[in-house]
Amino acid sequence: MTSTTQPDKESGTDIAFRLPRSEDGARMLELVKASPPLEPNTCYAYLLLCHHFRETCVVAEQEGELRGFVVGYRPPKEPDTVFVWQIAVSSKARGQGLGKRLLEQLLAAQPEGSVRYLTSTVTPDNEPSARLFRSYAEKLGVPCEESKLFGAEAFGKDQHHEEEHLFRIGPLPGSGRTPHTPL
Ligand SMILES: CC(C)(COP(=O)(O)OP(=O)(O)OC[C@H]1O[C@@H](n2cnc3c(N)ncnc32)[C@H](O)[C@@H]1OP(=O)(O)O)[C@@H](O)C(=O)NCCC(=O)NCCS
């Protein structure tokens, strides 16, 4: 993926989708800070995602501004899966399909047929996020399974944190199992 642009009907200007560069890390952190209930990670974490996991991340830019991004990775024991760590759309661009387009671009950036599942975790109170993943699965015409991944207790007694539910979208159309021999 070099860069692909799509027209934005609302503003009449194009939105460009591309893989991130290291200078996007600090901008991602700023967008996350402005996007509760997303939890900000350190700037270093976003830099590492943009550097080591660049192929499983996409940014959306409009008139030089970061409108949204998705960051993820392939879990080492599930190489046919792309796990979405975080996805955020700036408040003024929400509800216009950008979240779904970021997921589309993320999958389009993967080698053909290499992704069987798209996964993410969502806290029970995050309805926009749950809607995004369910609606994307509906669009693809594939199941979206939901299960508990981490209970609240996993985050420790001192930190109030809701449980995290795993959303698993797939099997995706046209996907083949990637041969994998566990050690
Ligand atoms: C979650 C988020 C990325 C969705 O982005 P978005 O660009 O607004 O999403 P889309 O416009 O593509 O909408 C996708 C679906 O979610 C639904 N949706 C979006 N916002 C919603 C809301 N506030 N309440 C209910 N449904 C909502 C849309 O109606 C659409 O469903 P449909 O296709 O059935 O109509 C955005 O709300 C956001 O950045 N939230 C804060 C950060 C966050 O919580 N990230 C997810 C956790 S990793």
The ligand as a Gaussian input file, in Angstrom:
#p B3LYP/6-31G(d) Opt

LIG

0 1
 C      -15.567000       3.687000      17.196000
 C      -15.235000       4.711000      16.122000
 C      -13.831000       4.425000      15.598000
 C      -16.243000       4.532000      14.960000
 O      -15.828000       5.377000      13.883000
 P      -16.895000       5.991000      12.856000
 O      -16.134000       6.540000      11.704000
 O      -17.806000       6.913000      13.547000
 O      -17.691000       4.669000      12.413000
 P      -18.563000       4.492000      11.100000
 O      -19.127000       5.815000      10.669000
 O      -17.776000       3.710000      10.090000
 O      -19.784000       3.629000      11.638000
 C      -19.710000       2.215000      11.746000
 C      -21.012000       1.707000      12.365000
 O      -21.069000       2.098000      13.737000
 C      -22.258000       2.855000      13.979000
 N      -21.931000       3.918000      14.926000
 C      -20.940000       4.839000      14.818000
 N      -20.974000       5.664000      15.878000
 C      -22.013000       5.267000      16.640000
 C      -22.562000       5.716000      17.865000
 N      -22.057000       6.778000      18.517000
 N      -23.609000       5.036000      18.407000
 C      -24.135000       3.949000      17.768000
 N      -23.644000       3.471000      16.593000
 C      -22.616000       4.129000      16.042000
 C      -22.650000       3.416000      12.634000
 O      -24.035000       3.706000      12.566000
 C      -22.261000       2.297000      11.704000
 O      -23.233000       1.274000      11.717000
 P      -24.171000       1.006000      10.438000
 O      -23.212000       0.752000       9.299000
 O      -24.949000      -0.180000      10.837000
 O      -24.964000       2.264000      10.245000
 C      -15.342000       6.171000      16.640000
 O      -16.623000       6.344000      17.232000
 C      -14.290000       6.527000      17.671000
 O      -13.184000       6.936000      17.330000
 N      -14.613000       6.371000      18.978000
 C      -13.691000       6.702000      20.057000
 C      -12.546000       5.716000      20.129000
 C      -12.995000       4.278000      20.341000
 O      -13.834000       3.980000      21.183000
 N      -12.378000       3.355000      19.561000
 C      -12.723000       1.933000      19.575000
 C      -12.017000       1.156000      20.634000
 S      -10.499000       0.397000      20.022000

